[in-house]
Amino acid sequence: MEIDFAEYQLSSQLRGHEDDARGICICDDAGIATSSRDRTIRFWTLDESNKRDYNLSKILLGHTSFVGPLAWVPPNEEFPEGGIVSGGMDTLVLVWNLVTGEKVQTLKGHKLQVTGIALDGSDIVSTSVDCTLRRWRKGQQVEEWEAHKAAIQAIIRLPSGELVTGSSDMTLKLWKGKSCIQTFLGHTDTVRGLAVMPGLGILSASHDGSIRLWTLSGEHLMEMVGHTSIVYAVDAHASGLIISGSEDCFAKIWKDGVCVQSIEHPGCVWDAKFLENGDIVTACSDGIVRIWTTCHDKVADAVELDSFASQLSQYKCSRKRVGGLKLEDLPGLEALQTAGTSDGQTKVVREGDNGVAYSWNMSEQKWDKIGEVVDGPDDNMKHPVLDGVQYDYVFDVDIGDGQPIRKLPYNRSDNLYDVADKWLLKEDLPLSFREQIVEFILQNTGQKNFTPDPSFRDPYTGSSAYIPGAPSKSSAVSKPTYKHIPKKGMLVFDVAQFDGILKKVSEFNNALLSDPEKQNLSLTEGDLSKLGTIIKILKDTSHYHSSRFSDLDVALMVKLLKTWPLTMIFPVVDVMRMIVLHPDGAIKLHQHVKDENDAIMELIKKVTASPPLPPNLLTSLRAVTNLFKSSFFHEWLQLHRMEILDAFSSFYSSSNKNVQLSYATLILNYAVLLIEKKDEEGQSQVLSAALEIAEEESVETDSRFRALVAIGSLMLEGLVRRVALDFDVENIAKAAKSSKDAKIAEVGADIELVAKQS
């Protein structure tokens, strides 16, 4: 059946974002707002001179992490030119006045990333990974309720006033007030995007690769399948057209349930929206927002079209796959110097920009060229490839004892015993593993009715082969092993330059003595003597098990934290950092956090106040991180988790690399603690923080490594594996695996392995 449809072509490209363009908000005739991983919101207005291009009008700065959902506030008395509401991974909902470009409200309440925003009259309704739905009125939260048992990913308001939410629990829910009046069941994975289908009902986009159309009564009318990966966004136009955006790098246009056009992008399509005139706006992971049109007068000029074609070509080359592998991962021609093992064995090698297949000619002992290999429409080959050779199976084999994972290739036509023995010799492993390897292959290929070949003899010993079904001495291969996860135990900062600390305290004390207005804050001779005693105890690490502080020693340090000028407290904090590593010191300091006069929380609030002083920030971060060493503080750390992480959250990308590392270590310690405590809400917040670090390009290697270890540990032993998958952790793992730093690549492989486990 032919469908009347005019194809969309590129109209303009809106350049400005420095990272993934994530969200789009159509602001009536005023313009377009877009959000990004670069932490900004950008407002674009139509160029009146040509009615095709858009100009960057305003950049809205205020979020401390990447920005996602946006909503438009039409002009009113408070916002003469309209306003924008935004939500971010920093857990905040911000309200912006477009006249000034300034934020006028900061709505705090969500515990995790804000994923959706809808306007309900003058109220703002927001959703979050924390599973709650919150209503805000005049800058204040007036309602909150748990709307789903898993992360909420999207929200829309229907013309009739009801709200609809989509969640990682695979459902949509229809809300009237705080009452759920309908649950929509059908998707087999996370519901990521929602839209109103004029006159019909609700559209939903899912990680299961489909778009579905529902009536308000919950009836499933239509399923649209065509994307090959996660569908992030869906939108509908009054004309009946539907647009969807996916991780497969396509925006697809649908009419009457049929895909009528696929628009390829040089990256993931995070969002897609219709303008009222029928033009389409897409947000791409390359940071560019693009406008697409069916109007010939608004199609981009030849230069712009060539530019886009070049971007697309370069991106496709970088992702080109041959035989199921990236072209760059294929072996070079040198691989043909190794003889084949059987007549007709095939091998694919890289020749220039192409993958070329060769077949082994046993009689002539050479590789015969077959021809260039080109993947079909589906890059996901059914047969895995190892070293350029295609097999029925390629298994990961864990031989234990901390050894790296080995790759075991196998074809169903091969002799099991021959495969096992040749592989063990190749890997320089004991032949005593033969029976476990054969058994492993049988179990993992489903060969239940296997009959051993009675004529087979071990080619290396002449003995009969192991017969499957006989008792196995040990299991060599069932459990995957990881190089860096899960993390056990806490990391601390236990090195201190005590002489330098004393010198700095003395210098500051002399400055106080010389200032008539601050002389009363200075240390007395007795105080200096106490400080000397404290340092002496801390230096003598061999007697930590028996040495003791007096109550007055620790009380003196707490007093200095509270009374000394902010510019002078960092050496005092450094002393406290070491006191908490001393068993008796930790016990005595714990007495100062039990009541309303919590000395440590007071310190955290003081040193993180804007603008923070780098020495204070560094020493306090390290001091709080060291608290994890003592079990006395575990309950306190869990109780104040949100306050602590919120206070330090904006410093993960500090230009001070030591601050970066200290914050990453704090996050890793929290991951270890909250896994032990089985605190799912806490694990989700720590996961979000670790993901922020892992995605920040300016973060140093050691800091990124600790964040990745936290992510992997939380996924492996914690309760948030599904949340991590919703946060695109597999892409983060892939990026880490390609790192030139060995330990980053290794922990990336660990995370990828966890993500693949069922």
C-alpha positions, 0 to 999 in steps of 0.5 A, spaced: 500 500 500 502 506 498 502 512 503 502 519 500 508 522 504 513 528 502 520 526 504 524 530 510 530 533 508 535 537 512 533 544 513 539 547 518 544 545 524 544 548 530 551 548 533 553 550 540 552 545 545 559 542 547 556 535 548 550 530 547 544 534 545 539 531 550 532 534 550 528 539 546 522 543 548 518 547 543 516 554 545 510 555 541 512 561 536 518 564 541 523 559 539 526 552 541 530 550 547 535 544 548 538 541 553 545 537 554 550 533 557 554 540 557 550 542 563 547 548 559 540 550 556 540 553 550 534 558 547 534 558 539 530 563 535 528 563 528 532 568 524 527 573 521 531 574 515 531 567 512 526 563 516 530 557 515 536 558 520 536 559 528 540 563 532 542 562 539 539 567 543 541 565 550 545 560 554 542 558 561 547 556 566 545 553 573 545 546 573 551 542 575 550 536 571 547 534 565 540 537 563 535 532 561 527 534 561 525 541 559 518 544 559 515 551 556 512 556 561 507 561 556 508 568 557 504 571 563 505 576 568 511 573 571 514 571 565 513 576 560 517 573 554 515 566 557 520 561 561 523 554 561 523 549 567 529 544 567 531 538 570 538 535 571 542 529 574 544 534 579 537 532 582 534 539 581 528 542 578 530 550 575 525 555 573 528 560 568 526 567 566 527 568 558 527 576 559 534 575 563 536 568 562 537 567 570 534 562 574 528 564 578 527 558 582 531 552 585 526 546 587 530 541 591 527 535 593 528 529 589 534 524 591 536 522 584 536 524 577 530 528 574 527 525 568 521 528 566 517 535 567 510 537 566 506 543 567 499 542 570 496 549 570 501 553 574 504 547 577 510 544 576 510 536 576 516 532 576 519 525 576 525 522 578 529 516 578 528 516 585 521 513 583 517 519 586 512 524 582 513 531 586 508 537 585 511 544 586 507 550 587 510 557 587 517 554 588 514 550 594 513 542 594 506 541 595 505 533 594 510 527 593 508 520 592 511 514 590 508 512 583 512 506 580 517 501 584 522 502 579 525 509 576 520 513 572 523 515 566 518 520 563 511 524 564 506 528 560 500 531 561 494 529 557 489 535 554 484 532 559 488 534 565 490 527 567 498 525 567 501 519 564 508 516 567 513 511 564 517 507 568 523 502 568 518 497 571 516 496 563 509 500 565 505 506 563 500 509 569 495 514 568 494 518 574 488 523 576 491 527 582 495 522 586 490 516 584 493 511 579 486 509 574 490 505 569 496 501 568 498 499 561 502 493 560 505 490 554 512 493 553 518 488 555 523 493 557 523 500 560 518 505 558 523 511 556 519 516 552 511 518 552 507 523 547 500 525 546 497 522 539 492 527 538 485 524 538 487 517 539 491 516 545 498 515 548 504 513 544 510 510 548 517 509 546 521 503 550 528 500 551 525 494 547 525 497 541 518 499 539 513 504 539 506 503 542 499 506 541 494 506 547 487 508 548 486 512 555 482 505 557 489 501 556 487 498 550 493 497 545 492 499 538 498 498 535 506 497 535 511 500 531 517 496 530 523 498 526 528 501 530 534 496 532 536 499 539 533 503 545 528 508 542 529 514 547 523 519 544 517 519 540 512 525 538 506 526 534 503 531 529 496 533 528 497 531 521 498 524 524 505 523 523 509 520 528 517 521 529 521 517 534 529 517 536 533 511 537 540 509 540 541 506 533 542 513 530 536 513 526 530 518 527 524 514 524 517 517 521 511 513 521 504 514 518 499 509 519 503 505 523 508 504 517 515 507 517 515 512 511 522 515 512 529 513 516 533 519 517 540 517 519 544 521 524 552 521 526 550 519 533 544 517 538 538 520 537 536 522 544 530 526 542 525 528 536 519 533 536 515 536 531 514 544 530 507 546 529 508 547 522 510 540 521 518 541 521 522 536 525 527 537 530 532 532 533 537 532 538 544 528 537 549 525 541 554 529 536 551 535 540 548 538 534 540 540 534 538 539 527 531 541 523 528 537 518 523 540 513 518 537 507 518 545 504 523 545 498 524 553 500 527 551 507 532 545 505 539 547 507 544 549 501 548 545 498 554 547 502 550 545 508 548 538 505 555 536 503 557 538 510 552 533 513 553 528 508 561 528 510 559 528 518 555 522 517 560 518 512 566 520 517 561 517 523 559 511 519 567 509 517 568 510 525 563 505 526 564 500 520 563 493 522 566 487 518 564 480 520 561 482 526 567 486 529 569 493 528 574 494 522 579 497 526 579 490 531 581 486 525 588 483 524 592 485 519 595 482 513 600 479 518 595 474 520 596 470 514 603 468 516 600 463 520 598 457 517 590 454 518 588 448 522 583 445 517 582 445 509 577 451 508 578 455 514 576 462 513 579 468 516 578 475 515 583 481 515 584 488 514 586 491 508 586 498 508 578 500 509 576 494 508 575 487 511 577 481 506 576 474 507 581 468 506 580 461 505 585 456 507 588 451 502 590 445 505 593 442 499 597 448 497 598 450 504 596 457 503 591 462 504 586 463 498 583 470 497 575 469 497 573 477 497 571 483 501 566 482 507 560 486 507 555 486 513 548 485 512 543 490 515 544 487 521 551 488 524 550 483 530 552 477 526 550 470 529 557 467 529 562 470 533 569 472 531 576 471 534 582 473 531 579 474 524 576 467 524 568 465 525 566 460 529 560 457 532 562 459 539 567 463 542 567 462 550 570 466 556 574 461 560 576 462 567 581 458 569 581 461 576 587 463 581 586 470 578 588 468 571 585 473 565 579 470 562 581 466 556 577 465 549 576 458 547 573 457 540 569 451 538 565 449 531 560 444 532 563 440 527 570 439 531 572 433 535 571 435 542 577 432 545 581 435 539 579 442 540 580 441 548 587 439 547 590 443 542 587 449 546 590 447 552 597 447 549 596 453 545 594 457 552 600 453 555 595 450 560 596 443 564 592 437 560 589 435 566 584 440 565 582 436 559 575 433 562 573 440 565 574 443 558 570 438 554 564 438 559 564 445 559 563 445 551 558 440 552 554 444 557 554 450 554 552 448 547 547 443 549 549 437 547 546 432 551 546 426 547 553 426 546 556 419 544 564 419 544 568 416 539 571 410 541 576 410 536 579 417 539 586 416 542 589 422 546 594 425 540 599 427 546 599 421 551 596 415 547 590 414 552 583 414 551 579 420 552 575 423 558 568 420 557 563 425 559 559 423 565 564 421 569 566 425 575 569 431 575 574 433 580 573 440 579 569 446 576 574 450 572 569 455 568 563 456 570 563 463 574 566 469 571 572 473 574 573 480 574 579 484 575 577 490 579 570 488 582 567 488 587 571 493 591 572 490 598 574 495 604 575 502 604 580 507 601 583 512 606 588 518 605 593 516 611 600 520 609 601 527 613 606 532 613 606 533 620 612 538 621 609 542 615 602 542 619 605 544 625 609 550 622 602 552 618 598 552 625 604 556 628 604 561 623 596 562 623 596 562 631 602 568 630 597 572 625 591 571 630 596 574 636 598 580 632 591 582 630 588 585 637 581 583 634 582 576 634 587 575 639 582 571 643 582 566 638 589 564 639 592 558 642 595 558 649 601 555 651 597 549 654 593 548 647 600 548 643 602 543 648 596 539 647 597 539 639 604 537 640 602 531 644 596 529 639 601 529 633 606 525 637 601 520 638 599 520 631 606 519 628 607 513 633 603 508 628 606 502 631 602 503 638 595 505 635 592 499 638 594 502 645 595 509 645 590 514 647 587 521 647 584 525 652 577 528 651 580 535 652 585 533 646 579 532 641 575 537 644 581 542 642 581 540 635 573 541 634 573 548 638 579 550 633 574 548 627 568 552 630 572 558 631 578 559 627 577 564 621 575 560 615 582 561 611 586 558 617 582 552 618 585 547 613 591 545 617 586 543 623 582 539 618 588 535 616 590 533 623 582 531 624 583 527 618 589 523 621 585 523 628 579 519 625 584 513 623 586 512 630 582 507 633 581 511 640 581 518 636 575 516 632 571 514 638 572 520 641 571 524 635 564 520 634 562 524 641 562 530 637 557 528 632 551 525 636 547 531 637 545 538 634 552 541 635 554 536 629 562 538 628 563 535 622 556 537 618 558 544 621 565 543 618 562 540 611 557 546 610 562 551 612 568 549 607 563 548 601 560 555 602 561 559 595 566 560 594 570 554 597 577 555 598 581 549 595 585 547 601 579 547 605 575 543 600 581 538 599 582 537 607 575 536 609 574 531 603 579 527 605 577 527 612 570 525 611 573 519 606 577 517 612 571 516 617 569 510 613 575 506 616 571 506 623 565 502 623 563 507 629 561 512 623 558 508 618 551 509 621 552 517 621 555 516 614 549 513 612 544 517 615 548 524 612 549 521 606 545 525 602 547 532 605 554 530 604 554 528 597 550 534 595 555 538 599 561 536 595 557 534 588 559 540 584 567 538 585 568 532 581 570 536 575 574 541 579 581 543 576 584 541 582 586 534 581 587 532 588 580 534 589 577 530 584 581 524 586 578 525 594 571 526 591 572 519 587 575 516 593 569 518 597 564 515 592 567 509 592 567 508 599 560 510 599 559 504 594 562 499 599 558 501 605 552 502 602 552 495 598 554 492 605 548 495 608 543 493 602 541 501 602 538 501 595 536 508 595 543 510 597 546 506 592 542 509 586 545 516 589 552 514 589 551 510 582 549 517 579 555 520 582 560 515 580 557 516 573 558 523 573 565 522 574 566 517 569 563 521 563 567 527 565 572 528 560 576 533 564 577 527 570 584 524 571 585 517 570 585 515 577 579 518 579 575 515 573 578 509 575 575 509 582 568 511 579 568 505 574 570 501 580 564 503 584 559 503 578 562 495 577 561 494 584 554 497 585 552 493 579 555 486 581 553 486 588 549 492 589 541 492 588 542 497 582 544 494 576 538 495 572 538 503 574 545 503 571 543 499 564 538 505 564 543 510 565 547 507 558 552 504 563 554 499 557 556 505 553 561 508 558 564 501 559 565 501 552 569 507 552 573 505 558 575 499 554 578 503 549 582 507 553 590 507 553 590 506 560 590 499 562 586 499 568 581 503 565 580 498 560 580 492 565 575 495 569 571 497 563 571 490 561 569 488 568 563 492 567 561 490 560 561 483 563 557 484 569 552 488 564 551 482 560 550 477 565 542 475 566 
